[in-house]
Amino acid sequence: MPELPEVETVRRGLQPVMEGTRIVKVETRRPDLRFPLPERLVETLTGRHVTAIGRRAKYLMMHLEGGPVLICHLGMSGSFRIEEPDGSSTPGVFHHERSKLAAHDHVVFTVENGSGRPSRIVFNDPRRFGFMLLSDEASLDEHPMLAGLGTEPTGNALGGALISDLFRDRAMPLKAALLDQRLIAGVGNIYACEALWRAKLSPRRAAGSIAAKPGKTSQRAERLAKALREVIAEAIVAGGSSLRDHIRTDGSLGYFQHRFKVYDREGEPCPRYECSGVIARMMQGGRSTFYCPVCQR
């Protein structure tokens, strides 16, 4: 499933193509994805100008003139494809190739930017776990999909003191706490594994064990905050670099998957040069966790 860095690079890919344009046509080729498409979706979007393409956690948000916001989620296999007269591109970085089969093209937006050359933005989703929902701008933060989301793992807002406060007295495993969207929004399985390795923290460790007293921080919490910020930022840059290099191609992959230190590397030596461990795999909450049992404590 696309995680926050992938969704952010999709946003960055859509932004220059859609922001400031007018939606002149919307095609819905089926009545539903994971959920039924909103009633009067075509009528609501057609003719509106796109004022901004935003993101909250793993959700894309298309802000429209006059107030409506289209909330989009890529689900397991969703992607946007940009079709222009001189070629097409699939914005975003994905560990696995995205589908381009027309049979899976479910929603198509045609936009004009005043140049007289309309662009088509196609939402393709073979497994149909993605969705599109409408919200009013004024009540966006209270939307059921967005209400209760935690702090974004980007920027300086996520620090050791905040992680310490969020995890205090929590007996759940540290990795489970990282995946709890009510605490930190947008962290998925891949980047939780990578951040824990960087911070030298075991995914089995009780989340509360890295907390300090209220208002204070700890070395472990600081290491984890730094690792989270860095791994997310590096993944976004990796996807963005690929996107900039191939903006008019058929959607080349980003390259952060080649930087994985532990994810999907079971049985390989730990990449930390002073460590003699071997990357192990275990199941936590129905998901694979990759970690080094020697240096992650």
Summary of the structure (lengths in Angstrom):
residues: 297
radius of gyration: 20.4
end to end distance: 27.8
largest distance: 61.3
contacts: 980
relative contact order: 0.15
helix: 29%
strand: 25%
